[in-house]
């Protein structure tokens, strides 16, 4: 079975100069985990949920139990308000950042005529969950681990029939 048989044709994409907020919106809207990033007609990279989440530095969480003193009862809400304001500002900065700054590049891609076993092997070797699919260096689709599993399941049912 070939990659073209199981891929999603004409995938949703985002431009290298698009803001991260646009990429996150597309991931949410289409319920997908990653997008090919385009620089004109060329696939420049891929941006995933993991790439975007990695921008959120949550810092170290403390395991210590503490009881506030009477002064801290007043100080904690003020400190938390200041932290929230910093967090809002950081999220705005992240949302306005260009996708090119967070995408994975160079992109790992596969040809549409490749066997799905080769695609699966490449995904496992590279530790990735999706591959842009190319025809003569042009994006024609995307294939995910789930696509390969579904393709294998479909071919198994056809053999049983």
C-alpha positions in Angstrom: 0.0 0.0 0.0 1.3 3.4 -0.9 1.3 6.6 1.1 -1.0 8.3 -1.5 -3.6 5.6 -0.6 -3.8 6.7 3.1 -2.8 10.3 3.1 -5.0 13.3 3.6 -4.8 15.3 0.4 -4.5 19.1 0.3 -3.7 19.5 4.0 -4.4 22.6 6.0 -1.2 24.8 6.0 0.1 27.9 7.5 2.6 30.5 6.2 6.1 31.0 7.8 5.2 34.6 8.5 1.8 33.8 10.1 1.4 34.5 13.9 1.5 31.5 16.2 -2.0 32.4 17.3 -3.2 31.7 13.7 -1.5 28.3 13.7 -3.0 27.5 17.1 -6.4 28.5 15.8 -6.1 26.2 12.8 -5.0 23.3 14.9 -8.1 23.9 17.1 -10.5 24.5 14.3 -9.6 21.4 12.3 -8.8 19.1 15.4 -5.4 18.3 14.1 -2.0 18.1 15.8 0.3 19.7 13.3 0.5 21.9 10.2 2.9 22.0 7.3 4.5 25.5 7.2 4.8 27.0 3.7 7.2 29.5 2.3 5.6 30.2 -1.0 5.2 26.8 -2.7 8.0 25.1 -0.6 7.4 23.2 2.6 9.7 25.1 5.1 8.8 23.1 8.2 6.0 21.8 10.4 4.5 23.3 13.5 2.8 21.0 16.1 0.9 21.4 19.3 4.1 20.4 21.1 6.1 23.2 19.4 3.5 25.7 20.6 3.2 24.2 24.1 7.0 24.4 24.5 6.8 28.2 24.3 4.9 28.2 27.6 7.5 28.2 30.3 5.6 27.2 33.5 8.7 27.2 35.7 9.4 24.8 38.5 6.5 23.9 40.8 7.3 23.6 44.4 6.4 20.5 46.4 6.8 22.4 49.7 3.7 23.0 51.8 3.6 26.5 53.3 1.2 28.3 55.5 0.9 32.0 54.9 1.7 34.5 57.6 -0.8 37.3 58.2 1.2 39.6 55.9 1.4 37.0 53.2 -2.4 36.7 53.2 -2.3 40.3 51.8 0.8 39.8 49.7 -0.2 36.6 47.9 -3.1 38.1 46.0 -1.0 41.1 44.9 1.9 38.8 43.8 -0.5 36.5 42.0 -2.1 39.5 40.2 1.4 40.7 39.1 2.2 37.1 37.9 -1.1 36.9 36.0 -0.3 40.2 34.2 3.1 38.9 33.2 1.5 35.7 32.0 -1.0 37.6 29.9 1.7 39.7 28.4 3.8 36.5 27.6 0.9 34.8 26.0 0.3 37.9 23.8 3.9 37.9 22.8 3.8 34.2 22.0 0.6 34.6 19.9 2.2 37.4 17.9 5.4 35.5 17.3 5.9 34.3 13.7 5.5 30.6 13.1 9.0 30.4 11.5 10.4 30.9 15.0 8.7 27.8 16.5 8.4 25.4 13.6 10.5 22.2 13.3 12.9 22.5 10.4 14.2 21.1 8.2 11.0 19.2 7.5 11.0 15.4 7.4 8.8 14.5 4.4 8.0 11.5 2.2 7.1 10.9 -1.4 3.5 9.9 -2.3 4.8 6.8 -4.1 6.6 5.5 -1.0 5.3 2.4 0.8 3.4 3.0 4.0 5.9 0.7 5.8 8.6 3.2 4.8 6.5 6.0 6.2 5.9 4.2 9.4 9.6 3.4 9.8 10.6 7.0 9.1 8.1 8.3 11.7 9.4 5.8 14.3 13.0 6.6 13.6 12.5 10.4 13.7 10.1 10.3 16.7 7.3 12.2 14.8 3.6 11.6 14.2 3.0 13.1 10.8 4.8 13.5 7.5 4.1 16.0 4.7 3.6 14.1 1.5 5.4 15.4 -1.6 5.1 14.9 -5.4 8.1 16.4 -7.2 8.9 18.6 -4.2 5.3 20.0 -4.0 3.0 19.4 -1.0 0.1 17.1 -2.0 -0.9 15.7 1.4 -0.1 14.7 4.9 0.1 11.3 6.4 -0.2 10.5 10.1 0.4 7.5 12.3 -3.4 7.1 12.5 -3.7 7.2 8.7 -1.3 4.3 8.4 -3.1 2.2 11.1 -6.4 2.9 9.4 -5.0 1.9 6.0 -3.6 -1.3 7.4 -7.0 -2.0 9.0 -8.8 -1.4 5.7 -6.4 -3.6 3.8 -6.9 -6.4 6.4 -10.7 -6.2 6.0 -10.4 -6.4 2.2 -8.2 -9.5 2.4 -10.8 -11.1 4.7 -13.6 -10.4 2.2 
